[in-house]
Amino acid sequence: MTATEGPAAGAGCLRRLRRHLGDALFMVGALVVGYVLWPSSLGGCTTLTIVSGHSMEPTFYTGDLVVSRCGEPAVGDIVVYNPPNVGSARIIHRIIGGDATGWTVQGDNNSFVDPWTPSDRRILGRAVLHIPKVGLVGSVLVSPVTWVSLFLIAGALLIWPSRAQDTPGGEAEGSEAAATSRPRPSDRPPQDLETR
């Protein structure tokens, strides 16, 4: 081995390391984002809630997106919980009293406390991030009216008749269609100049 072979071999290894370092950083970043945003419905710790109603004004307004994470709730925390016997409905209110066996919760804009006293196992998470009005876009995207409208428009575009319709006799209708059925000068085969 000569003195010139040593650094060249090390440089190749360094190039490979640099090339794969970007991939490794991307994978680590994707895993961190996946861990942080993995939804609680799939066993994760994050719940995204679009606020609907006025019970949390002026803290949250209709259409705001609230990100909540699991953790130990305490008095004063805003929590998202799933009350019993109401299906998959979620309520986002502030804890005003109680303990882990049953919290007393109330909306900031309500003059009454909630009829439910959720335990820690019913609480999906504590509010950690608030993004105003982002939920309005999300609610439009998940609305059945939006999807039915898109399907109707797509169907209409598929079955809408084209401009140039052929008649049963084979002739094109209208002067525009007839004009397009004649060959254009650029479509004609080149003619030999001597035969003219």
C-alpha positions in Angstrom: 0.0 0.0 0.0 1.4 3.4 -0.9 0.9 6.6 0.9 -1.5 7.9 -1.8 -3.9 4.9 -1.4 -4.7 5.6 2.3 -6.3 9.0 2.0 -8.2 8.1 -1.1 -9.9 5.1 0.6 -10.8 7.3 3.6 -12.2 9.9 1.3 -14.6 7.4 -0.3 -15.8 6.3 3.1 -16.4 9.9 4.1 -18.3 10.6 0.9 -20.5 7.5 1.6 -21.1 8.6 5.1 -22.1 12.2 4.0 -24.4 10.7 1.4 -26.2 8.5 3.9 -26.2 11.1 6.7 -29.0 13.1 5.1 -31.1 9.9 4.8 -30.5 9.0 8.4 -31.4 12.5 9.6 -34.6 12.3 7.5 -35.5 9.0 9.0 -34.9 10.2 12.6 -37.0 13.3 11.9 -39.8 11.3 10.4 -39.8 9.0 13.4 -39.9 11.9 15.8 -42.8 13.6 13.9 -44.6 10.2 13.8 -44.2 9.7 17.5 -45.4 13.2 18.3 -48.4 13.2 15.9 -49.5 9.6 16.2 -53.2 9.8 16.9 -54.7 8.5 20.2 -57.3 6.5 18.1 -54.4 4.3 16.9 -52.7 4.0 20.3 -50.7 7.2 20.2 -50.7 10.2 22.4 -52.0 13.0 20.2 -55.6 14.2 19.6 -56.6 16.8 17.0 -59.9 18.5 17.8 -61.7 21.1 15.7 -63.7 23.4 18.0 -67.4 23.6 17.4 -69.6 25.9 19.5 -69.1 28.8 21.8 -68.5 27.2 25.2 -64.8 27.9 25.2 -64.8 31.5 23.9 -62.8 33.7 24.2 -60.0 31.0 24.6 -61.1 29.0 21.5 -63.6 29.8 18.7 -65.5 27.7 16.3 -63.1 26.4 13.6 -59.9 26.5 15.7 -57.7 23.4 15.8 -56.5 22.3 19.2 -53.8 19.7 19.5 -53.8 17.8 22.8 -51.3 15.4 24.2 -51.7 12.7 26.9 -50.4 13.5 30.3 -51.4 14.1 33.9 -54.2 16.6 34.0 -54.5 19.2 36.7 -56.9 21.9 37.8 -56.7 24.7 35.3 -55.8 22.5 32.3 -57.9 22.5 29.2 -58.6 18.9 28.3 -60.3 16.9 25.6 -62.4 14.1 26.9 -64.9 11.5 25.7 -68.0 11.4 27.9 -69.7 8.1 28.5 -72.7 7.0 26.3 -72.2 9.6 23.6 -70.3 7.6 21.0 -67.1 9.1 19.7 -68.0 12.7 20.6 -65.3 14.8 22.2 -65.6 17.8 24.5 -62.9 20.3 25.1 -63.3 22.2 28.4 -61.3 23.4 31.4 -60.8 21.4 34.6 -62.1 23.5 37.6 -61.9 20.8 40.3 -61.8 17.2 41.2 -59.1 14.5 41.0 -58.1 11.5 38.8 -61.2 9.6 39.8 -63.5 12.3 38.5 -62.7 15.8 37.3 -65.2 18.7 37.3 -65.0 20.5 33.9 -66.7 23.6 32.6 -66.5 25.6 29.4 -64.9 29.1 29.8 -68.1 30.7 28.4 -70.6 28.5 30.3 -72.3 29.5 33.5 -72.8 25.8 34.4 -70.5 22.8 35.0 -70.6 19.8 32.6 -72.9 16.9 33.7 -70.0 14.5 33.3 -67.1 14.0 35.7 -64.5 12.3 33.5 -61.8 10.2 35.1 -58.2 10.1 33.8 -59.0 7.2 31.5 -61.8 9.3 29.7 -59.4 12.2 29.2 -57.8 12.0 25.7 -55.3 14.8 26.4 -54.4 18.2 27.6 -54.4 21.1 25.1 -50.9 22.0 24.2 -51.3 23.8 20.9 -53.9 26.1 19.5 -54.1 27.0 15.8 -56.9 29.6 15.0 -59.3 28.9 12.1 -57.3 26.0 10.6 -60.1 23.7 11.5 -62.4 25.5 9.1 -60.4 24.2 6.1 -60.4 20.7 7.6 -64.2 20.8 8.2 -64.8 21.8 4.6 -62.6 18.9 3.4 -64.4 16.3 5.5 -67.9 17.6 4.8 -70.1 15.2 2.8 -71.5 18.2 0.9 -68.0 19.0 -0.5 -67.4 15.4 -1.6 -70.9 15.0 -3.2 -70.4 18.3 -5.0 -67.0 17.1 -6.4 -68.4 13.8 -7.5 -71.4 15.5 -9.3 -69.0 18.0 -11.1 -66.7 15.1 -12.1 -69.7 13.1 -13.4 -71.1 16.0 -15.3 -67.7 16.6 -17.0 -67.5 13.0 -18.0 -70.9 12.7 -19.5 -71.2 16.3 -20.9 -71.4 16.1 -24.7 -68.4 17.4 -26.7 -68.8 20.3 -29.1 -68.4 18.2 -32.3 -71.0 15.5 -32.3 -71.4 13.3 -35.4 -74.9 12.7 -36.6 -76.1 9.2 -37.4 -75.6 9.8 -41.2 -71.9 10.5 -40.6 -71.9 14.2 -41.3 -70.7 16.6 -38.7 -73.2 19.1 -37.3 -72.7 22.8 -37.4 -70.4 25.0 -39.5 -67.6 24.7 -36.9 -67.6 20.9 -36.9 -67.8 20.9 -40.8 -64.8 23.2 -41.0 -62.8 21.0 -38.7 -63.6 17.9 -40.8 -61.9 19.4 -44.0 -58.2 18.8 -44.2 -56.1 21.8 -43.4 -53.3 22.8 -45.7 -50.7 21.5 -43.3 -52.4 18.0 -43.3 -52.1 17.6 -47.1 -49.2 15.6 -48.4 -46.4 17.7 -50.0 -46.8 18.0 -53.8 -44.0 17.9 -56.2 -43.4 21.3 -57.6 -42.7 20.0 -61.1 -46.1 18.4 -61.5 -48.0 21.7 -61.4 
